[in-house]
Amino acid sequence: MIFTVSTSTKTLQLRIKDKHAKVLRQMARKVNQVWNHVNEVSAKAARPFHGKPKFLSGYDLQKCTAGYSKCDDVKVGSGTVQLVCVEYATRRRQFKKTRLNWRVSNPKSSKYSLGWIPFKGGHAKYKAGQIHFAGQKFSLWDSYGLSKYELRGGSFTEDSRGRWYFNVTIEMPEFIGPRLPAPAVGIDLGLKDCATASNTQQLHGRWYRQHELALAKAQRANKKKRVKAIHAKIRNQRKDDMHQFSTTLVRENAAIFVGDVASAKLVKTKMAKSALDAGWSSLKTMLETKSHQAGIVFMEVNEAYSTQTCSCCGSIPASSPKGRAGLGIREWTCSDCGAEHDRDVNAARNILAAGHRRLAVGIFGV
């Protein structure tokens, strides 16, 4: 059996131990100072009454911050300062503004900016269970075995509860060989259940709904720490369930087809809370990334009429659920062929059939 070796880029996130939070906040304050300085310089250069407006690039902003890392009490290196300038120029172009929001370093302020410290490849090194960066040593919980990888660029980031994380990009080797014949699966995205596969596997979701009552109580009692803890729990549960669901599907199938439903329109309706809680975009991103790493097919297909169409005979019978009136119908029987259907499983099977049709005619794009 012949195997080929390739590499893929992956970002790992590891938690830094809380005893280093003070040092990291001091570094983040210096990063905020650089950001605010280039923000002011960029805004002045873009003012029309100074002559012809000039939009400074990241390289131009780096000249304005040269030597800052050598000042007293500055604990970040020149590489971090340069990355801040590049990031600022990128975001300014993205939002098409001459000035962005200031970064606030006061943790008691309602506009406090969560800590962020970028670094270049080679500036953060892993030795004996610690990260060496800018003359400091940071202990962390190493669940990936960082000693096996070459660390590239990344950042230190802070979450809303004051916990710090080490985010780093690595290259992972992949051994690709002949895949054994495996089935394909279609996935129907919904609100009652976040995702339903054509093989009847389900991702139930509704993570926010499970904790909505406890969250409301904490908000009424003005318990800010408790509110942040509940939001973090919801986020972690959603991420963990999606990772388990997507990993299982990628491991067991050779092709994955997902309906092209998007939450952009639903968030403007009364179903906005459920649409955002479902996290369809995150799930599709996970499936696409893991499918590419595993060397299997991932495709979004048009899911129009997938709920109304019978997956057995292919007709749209009079008994199928239609429109808003049919939203409450979870099971139905086809009046043409007599097949009994679960609403979501039937839609997932129609999505699977649509994916096979696209592969048959050689259309691999979305």
C-alpha positions in Angstrom: 0.0 0.0 0.0 1.4 3.4 -1.1 1.1 6.4 1.2 1.9 10.0 0.3 2.9 12.6 3.0 1.6 16.1 2.9 1.3 18.9 5.5 -1.6 21.0 6.6 -1.7 24.2 8.7 -3.6 24.1 12.0 -4.0 26.5 14.9 -3.8 25.2 18.4 -5.2 26.9 21.5 -3.8 26.1 24.9 -4.6 27.7 28.3 -1.9 29.7 30.1 -1.8 29.2 33.9 -3.5 32.1 35.8 -0.3 33.1 37.7 1.0 34.7 34.5 -2.1 36.9 34.0 -0.4 40.0 35.5 2.6 39.9 33.2 0.4 39.3 30.2 -1.8 42.2 31.0 1.3 44.5 31.2 2.3 43.3 27.7 -1.2 43.8 26.4 -1.2 47.4 27.7 1.9 48.1 25.6 0.2 46.5 22.6 -2.7 48.8 23.2 -0.4 51.8 23.3 1.1 50.9 19.9 -2.4 50.4 18.5 -3.7 53.8 19.8 -0.5 55.6 18.6 -0.8 54.3 15.0 -4.5 54.9 15.1 -3.9 58.6 15.8 -1.1 58.8 13.2 -3.2 57.2 10.6 -6.2 59.5 11.3 -4.0 62.6 11.0 -2.5 61.5 7.7 -6.0 60.9 6.3 -7.3 64.4 7.1 -7.9 66.4 3.9 -6.9 69.7 5.4 -3.3 68.5 5.8 -3.0 68.4 2.0 -3.8 65.3 0.0 -5.1 62.5 2.2 -2.7 59.6 2.7 -3.7 56.2 3.9 -0.6 54.8 5.6 0.3 51.1 5.0 1.5 48.7 7.6 5.1 49.4 6.4 4.6 53.2 6.9 3.2 52.7 10.4 6.1 50.5 11.3 8.4 53.5 10.6 6.4 55.5 13.1 6.9 52.9 15.9 10.6 52.2 15.3 12.5 52.0 18.5 9.5 51.6 20.8 10.4 48.1 21.9 13.7 49.5 23.2 12.1 52.0 25.6 12.1 51.4 29.3 9.4 49.3 30.8 8.4 47.9 27.4 8.1 44.1 27.6 7.2 43.3 24.0 9.6 42.9 21.1 9.9 44.6 17.8 8.2 41.7 16.0 5.0 42.2 18.1 5.0 46.0 17.4 5.4 45.3 13.7 2.5 42.8 13.7 0.2 45.4 15.5 0.9 47.9 12.7 0.2 45.3 10.0 -3.0 44.2 11.7 -4.2 47.8 12.2 -3.7 48.6 8.5 -5.5 45.4 7.5 -8.5 46.2 9.7 -8.7 49.8 8.5 -8.9 48.6 4.9 -11.5 46.0 5.9 -13.8 48.4 7.6 -13.0 51.3 5.2 -12.4 53.9 8.0 -9.8 56.5 8.5 -9.8 55.7 12.3 -10.7 52.6 14.3 -11.8 52.3 17.9 -9.3 52.9 20.6 -8.1 50.0 22.6 -8.9 50.5 26.3 -6.5 49.0 28.9 -8.5 49.8 32.1 -10.3 46.5 33.1 -12.9 48.5 35.1 -14.1 50.3 31.9 -17.2 49.1 30.1 -15.2 49.5 26.9 -12.2 47.4 28.1 -10.4 45.6 25.2 -9.6 42.0 25.9 -5.8 41.4 25.9 -4.1 40.5 22.7 -0.4 40.0 22.1 0.7 38.8 18.6 4.1 37.3 17.8 6.0 36.1 14.8 7.2 32.6 14.0 10.3 31.7 16.0 9.7 34.4 18.7 7.8 32.0 21.0 9.6 28.8 21.8 8.5 25.7 23.8 11.0 24.3 26.3 10.5 21.9 29.2 6.8 22.5 29.4 6.9 26.3 29.2 6.6 28.9 26.5 9.6 31.3 26.3 8.6 34.7 24.9 10.0 38.2 25.4 12.2 37.1 28.2 9.4 35.5 30.1 8.5 31.9 30.8 4.8 30.9 30.7 3.5 27.6 32.1 0.5 26.1 30.3 -1.6 22.9 30.1 0.0 21.2 27.1 -2.7 18.8 25.8 -1.2 18.6 22.3 2.4 17.8 22.9 4.0 21.0 21.5 7.5 19.5 21.6 6.5 17.5 18.5 5.8 20.5 16.3 7.6 23.6 15.0 5.8 26.7 16.3 5.0 29.4 13.9 3.2 32.7 14.3 0.3 33.2 16.7 -0.9 35.3 19.7 -1.7 35.4 23.4 -5.4 36.2 23.9 -7.6 36.9 26.9 -11.2 35.9 27.3 -14.0 37.7 29.1 -13.2 35.9 32.4 -9.6 37.0 32.4 -8.2 33.7 31.3 -5.3 33.7 28.9 -4.6 31.4 26.0 -1.7 30.6 23.8 -2.7 30.4 20.1 -0.1 29.1 17.7 0.0 27.9 14.1 1.7 24.6 13.3 2.2 22.3 10.3 0.9 18.8 10.8 2.0 15.9 8.6 -0.8 14.0 6.9 -0.4 10.4 5.6 -2.8 10.0 2.6 -3.3 6.6 1.2 -6.0 4.6 -0.6 -9.3 5.0 1.2 -11.5 2.1 1.8 -15.0 2.3 0.2 -17.1 4.4 2.5 -20.6 5.8 2.3 -21.6 9.4 1.8 -23.9 11.5 4.0 -26.2 14.4 3.6 -26.9 16.9 6.4 -30.0 19.0 7.0 -29.5 22.0 9.2 -32.4 23.1 11.4 -33.6 25.0 14.4 -35.2 22.2 16.5 -32.2 20.0 15.9 -29.0 21.8 14.9 -28.1 19.1 12.3 -29.7 15.8 11.1 -27.7 13.4 9.0 -29.2 11.0 6.4 -27.9 8.1 8.5 -30.2 9.4 11.3 -27.3 10.8 13.4 -28.3 14.1 15.1 -26.7 17.1 16.7 -29.5 18.3 19.0 -28.0 21.7 19.8 -30.2 24.3 21.7 -27.3 25.0 24.0 -28.4 28.5 24.9 -31.9 27.3 25.5 -30.7 24.9 28.1 -29.1 27.6 30.2 -31.5 30.5 29.3 -33.3 30.4 32.7 -30.1 30.3 34.8 -28.7 33.1 32.6 -31.8 35.3 33.1 -31.6 34.9 36.9 -27.9 35.9 36.9 -28.6 38.9 34.8 -31.5 40.1 36.9 -29.3 39.7 40.0 -26.5 41.7 38.3 -24.0 38.9 38.9 -21.6 39.7 36.1 -19.1 36.9 36.8 -21.8 34.3 36.9 -23.2 35.7 33.5 -19.7 35.4 31.9 -19.3 31.9 33.3 -22.7 30.7 31.9 -21.9 32.2 28.5 -18.5 30.5 28.5 -20.2 27.2 29.4 -22.6 27.6 26.5 -19.8 28.3 24.1 -17.7 25.4 25.3 -20.6 22.9 25.1 -21.5 24.1 21.6 -17.9 23.8 20.4 -17.4 20.3 22.0 -20.6 18.8 20.6 -19.9 20.2 17.1 -16.3 18.8 17.2 -17.6 15.3 18.2 -20.3 15.3 15.6 -18.1 16.6 12.7 -15.2 14.3 13.6 -17.5 11.2 13.6 -19.0 12.1 10.2 -15.6 12.7 8.6 -14.2 9.5 10.0 -17.1 7.4 8.7 -17.8 8.9 5.3 -16.1 9.6 2.0 -18.3 12.5 1.0 -20.3 15.0 3.0 -23.1 17.2 1.5 -24.7 20.1 3.5 -27.7 22.2 2.7 -26.9 25.8 1.8 -29.2 27.3 4.4 -27.8 30.5 6.0 -28.8 32.4 9.1 -28.5 35.9 7.5 -32.2 36.2 6.8 -33.4 34.3 9.9 -31.6 36.6 12.3 -34.0 39.4 11.2 -37.1 37.4 12.2 -38.5 36.1 15.5 -36.4 33.0 15.1 -33.2 35.0 15.5 -32.3 33.6 18.9 -32.7 30.0 17.7 -30.8 30.6 14.5 -27.8 32.1 16.3 -27.9 29.4 18.9 -27.7 26.7 16.2 -24.3 28.0 15.0 -24.6 26.6 11.4 -21.6 28.6 10.1 -19.3 27.1 12.8 -20.4 23.6 12.1 -20.0 24.0 8.3 -16.5 25.5 8.8 -15.5 22.5 11.0 -16.8 20.0 8.5 -15.1 21.7 5.6 -11.7 22.0 7.4 -11.7 18.4 8.6 -12.9 17.1 5.3 -10.0 18.8 3.5 -7.5 17.5 6.0 -8.9 13.9 5.7 -9.0 14.1 1.9 -12.7 13.6 1.5 -15.4 15.5 -0.5 -17.3 18.4 1.2 -19.9 20.3 -0.7 -22.8 22.6 -0.1 -25.8 21.9 -2.3 -29.1 23.6 -3.0 -31.7 22.4 -0.4 -34.8 23.9 -2.1 -37.8 21.6 -1.6 -35.8 19.0 0.3 -38.4 19.0 3.1 -41.4 18.6 0.8 -39.9 16.1 -1.6 -40.3 12.4 -0.8 -36.9 10.8 -0.7 -38.4 7.4 -1.9 -40.4 8.3 -5.0 -39.0 11.8 -5.7 -42.5 13.5 -5.9 -43.9 16.4 -4.0 -47.1 14.9 -2.6 -50.0 16.8 -1.2 -49.3 15.3 2.2 -45.8 16.7 2.6 -45.3 19.7 5.1 -45.4 23.0 3.3 -44.9 26.6 4.4 -45.3 28.0 7.9 -48.3 25.8 8.5 -46.2 22.7 8.1 -43.4 23.8 10.5 -44.9 21.7 13.3 -45.2 18.5 11.3 -42.2 16.3 12.3 -43.4 13.1 10.7 -45.5 12.5 7.6 -46.5 9.8 5.2 -46.2 10.2 1.4 -49.6 10.1 -0.2 -48.1 8.9 -3.5 -46.0 5.9 -2.4 -47.0 5.4 1.2 -43.5 5.8 2.6 -43.3 7.1 6.2 -40.8 9.9 6.8 -39.1 11.8 9.6 -39.1 15.4 8.5 -35.4 16.1 9.0 -34.0 12.7 7.9 -36.1 12.9 4.7 -34.6 16.3 3.9 -31.1 15.1 4.6 -31.6 12.1 2.2 -32.7 14.5 -0.5 -29.6 16.7 0.1 -27.5 13.5 -0.2 -29.2 12.7 -3.5 -28.6 16.3 -4.8 -24.9 16.0 -3.8 -24.6 12.7 -5.8 -26.2 14.4 -8.8 -23.7 17.2 -8.7 -20.8 14.8 -8.5 -22.1 12.8 -11.4 -22.0 15.8 -13.7 -18.6 16.9 -12.5 -19.6 20.1 -10.6 -17.4 20.3 -7.5 -17.8 24.0 -6.6 -20.5 25.5 -4.5 
